[in-house]
Amino acid sequence: MDNIDRGIIDLLRQNARAGYGDIGQVVGLSASAVKRRVDRLVADGVIRGFTVQVDPAIDGRRTEAYVELFCRGTVAPDELRRMMSHVPEVVEACTVSGSADAMVHIRARSIPALEDALERVRVAPNVDHTRSSIVLSRLIDRPID
């Protein structure tokens, strides 16, 4: 991957629907050369896909919380993934360092829906307890992909 590839990726991050000709004008290549590079980046797994980002407020999921998950005993990451995948309001989950075993990001349509999702997380096997923080306002929200 070279600086031209990085430039193409940066432009696609800004607008995944950008035309190859428009990208080519910025990076100094023809549209067909940009297409070949994008095809190669996809084939190599550098670009994993193209997507649309919908504003969660428009989608009705404006209530969100970050939840620290504390487990009984040792729970493998694959088991945590399996447990959290059954709660559709969980939009992100990751293992973390520190006292919690995992951090879970939940988006719901309302406080009652958030409470219901939290309860489904709490009753999952091996979950001892949770600690939640409800998001009041988003200050910075940068897409990274």
Residue, then its C-alpha position, 0 to 999 in steps of 0.5 A: m500500500d502506498n500514499i496513493d492508496r492511502g489517499i484513495i482510502d481517505l477519499l472513500r472514507q469521506n464519501a464511499r459513493a465518490g466516482y473513480g474519476d473524481i477520486g482520480q482528479v484528487v490523487g492524480l490517476s485516471a478513473s480506470a487506474v483508481k478502479r484497479r487500485v480499489d479492486r485490489l484493495v478489496a481483494d487484499g482485504v484492506i477495504r472490507g466493504f462499503t456501507v451506509q451510516v444512518d443517523p441513529a436519531i432518525d432510526g429512532r435509536r437515540t437513547e444510548a448507554y455504555v455498560e461495563l460488564f462484570c462476569r463470574g469467573t473467567v469467560a472467554p471472549d467468544e462466549l461474551r460475543r455469543m451472549m451479547s449477540h442475542v441482544p439486538e440493541v447491543v451495537e458494539a461490545c469489546t473486552v477491556s483491561g481493568s476491573a470490568d470484563a467487557m464494555v458494551h454499547i447499547r442503542a435503544r428507542s427509549i429509556p424503557a427499551l434501554e432498561d429492557a436491553l440492560e436486563r437481557v444483558r444482566v441475566a446472560p449466563n456468567v454475568d455477575h453485575t453491570r455498571s451503566s452510563i447513559v449518554l446525555s450528549r455526543l460531543i465528537d462522533r468521528p467515523i473511522d471506517 
